């Protein structure tokens, strides 16, 4: 599997020996595997000088963001910005091609998902990303990555991203009383299904019979892969559920209240999303309205019109109009 991924143009799966002490491996070589990723660039003939990590949401994968990232890279290339951008589309642990990486050890939580990004940077010898953009679950991974960088968890070489883009991801704990949302219903449905199903068509029809929309049912169906005469999940469902539980329990309000100097945290709220309580919206708007003295970073809030939670599908142009100027300003 690893060989096939290495041979696929633009796609990499890195595994190398690191002589680092850790519980259970003290004084011995440890086999460390990093998450899978894909690069998107306008041209490989010119060197890039800016990097954005793109982190997908629950049950997704990097490929979900391929079209949007191509359009974003092309828009930036055509702008007055002098930077050549590289978009790194990661597959989070338990998702996409990373679901087959055995060395991504538990606990499967937001902290370790962010650590995976840092491990990827270090193992490749890259400069640290200028931007981290995360959707839903990935939004909290982006916030954790920045928080860990600021605390020095990734070592002295780690550099803070200049821009975080948090897309339709509530930054605080998710109220368990609001646990009847669409994501919870999808997870409960998938957990009650067998590990393999007859076909994608069968799954889509089954999901629609349960009341899910055709577009959501088709998207869930796109996460199937062939296994003999049946289809099985392309993600590790139980690991993904653990990540979602961690998403619900983590809280990054303190980071938003005191963003590190030189960093902007941009929250994009989908207009028709069902996950935003009025008090959360008011708290974000208050943070965005603060006038700073330059000793800390800043928070900005944007509302993406005509979009539900799946922002890059519902209104990709509107999202591009928000994101592209943020990145162009860093050039």
Phi, psi and omega in degrees: 000312181299321180297318180298320181291320180296328182277351180279124183305133175077006183230137187224144171226112188258135172219128181212161176278133173235130179270079183229131179291140176202160181306126179088348183230016186302126176076012181228165177288136179245133178275112182249123176251140180254166182293155177283153180206166178223140179259141174236122178219152178291318181215134176269359181279334178255143178290144176274153176230007175216144183229136172239128171272136178243120187242115185287176181262189183301134178066011178259198176199171181301327184296337177301335185254010184295312183296313180298318182293324176297316179295322179295314179297320179293320179298317180293324179294327181272355181276179180282354180297140180272355183277141169260120188263145170242128175259125178253108182266110184266154166258113180295158175310142182072006183230150174054220181289338178289344178296339181263003177274117187278342186270010178267090192282152175290167006287144179272085184226180184295322181299313181287330176295322176289322177300326177301321178296315180296319178298323179296315179301311184294316184292330179272347183072028181279161163290154180289147188295143176286329184222140168235121180244123182229140180253130174057242175308318180296335177296319178287330174297319177298317179296318179295320179302313180295317180297317180292321175301313183296327181279348183085016182295334184261009178098170185293336183284343185293135178243136179295142170295147178283335185219130168249133176242111186251109191258111178047053180229117181290125188285341181258189177295146180268126182297121181294339177291341177261041187269016181252027180284177185296319181299314179300319180294321178296312181298317179298319179296314182294324179293336179270357177270156174293163183292340174228148182234160185300319184194167176295320180300318179298316182296314181300314179297319180297315180296319180292324177296332179276358175104002178280152181292160180296319182294318178293319179298319177295321179295317176299319180296333180290349180266016176264153174224154184290134176219093185067234180268359182240183176240142178230171186286143175275355178242163174270101190298314183295321176296320179295322178297319177298321178295320179295320177297321177294320176304318183290333187264343184277154186220125183237024178298324180296325177293320179291326180286333180222070180294143179300148181302136177087001181241139173250132174254113181257118177261124176250117180255124177288132186304320185258013180290146185263011189250012185249112175283149181304323181291328177292317179299315181296320180296319178295316181296326177294320178295320181291333183276351182295144175260115182271168178251010178092353181280344178229170175285195182222163178241135173232151183232133177231144175254124179269111184287157174055040181217139168267203186298327184275073193300320185284347177261317185288320181211069183297325180292317178298321178294320178299321180294335177275314189284316187302314179297328177299314181288320181299328181292339179280342180286000000 
